[in-house]
């Protein structure tokens, strides 16, 4: 069975972001919230790779490519959130949640479920933005539906 490009690239997003955050934590840089912004490059690379692969295979309709780009980024978002949830339970939920940056989403002391729920909406929003930006970039390669 052949795995679709969308799922391969979504899995790449998960692995790349997970590795990036583990390295940041190992180096003691996890508290620097601006370093978290660099994970967008992994998402841009993977979604661009999906669109590029589809165009190279002759799939040049606009809406199916939008769907493929969104699926790629959303697979990465969902896997990353599940990975964060599992990792936080492995580290001790209350202890690990208190180390998460309070300035990242909102103040106070959110539960891990609330933190993941907020990341879900942020991830969906960033998926839509990345998809729209890359579809504008690739616009001259598509045919009208």
Secondary structure as UniProt FT lines:
FT   HELIX           5..26
FT   TURN            27..28
FT   TURN            30..31
FT   HELIX           33..39
FT   HELIX           40..56
FT   TURN            57..58
FT   HELIX           62..91
FT   HELIX           93..99
FT   TURN            102..104
FT   HELIX           112..137
FT   HELIX           139..141
//
